[in-house]
């Protein structure tokens, strides 16, 4: 697996593809909440998210969702050391959700759907081998989806997450849920805190996604202070904080 950061297709074809993925194969999820609901998720995932990141959540009695790409286990990437089996076991024991992010972290916009689905299957085998329960939710690497994959994967997972920012409310698309990044330095922190206020003003499901949590974060990561500030903002609006699978069950149960 390459250690270099990978940037998905940009330009007009990338834009059209993303528009098409957003527009088609929607799976409506009616969200009606009396209080804001927040999920903290981490992608890939780096050890720092499983240690420093998890500790910040656990200190509040909260748990997050960790989107594991099996191919990253025991690897070192631009995010630093990636998760190992002990991280998976400890996170599970502490009530976090381990969810699916494909095995090889494929870009759906440049892979055939059949190849992508094989890779998802490979990650399911990785979960079995690691002694994990089958994943209940899925995040598209780079947030890149296709209509065909949305249709196929929503049969298998309760929810699929992308990276388009915003609060999920009203009739959301459970096959491509919005998520706000935990990156971008001070401007990114302001965007994250604004999202919390937005979710509180008109209660919705706010999903954050991050990567590394370390003093010198990558472009896709944040510092422990950044995450602590977001946690504080979430606490200040008295939001419920649940891993994605539990948040989904809450929404489907209609209990606010
Ligand atoms: Zn990823």
Boltz pocket constraint, residues with backbone or C-beta under 6 A from the ligand:
constraints:
  - pocket:
      binder: B
      contacts: [[A, 43], [A, 44], [A, 101], [A, 105], [A, 140], [A, 141], [A, 142]]
      max_distance: 6.0
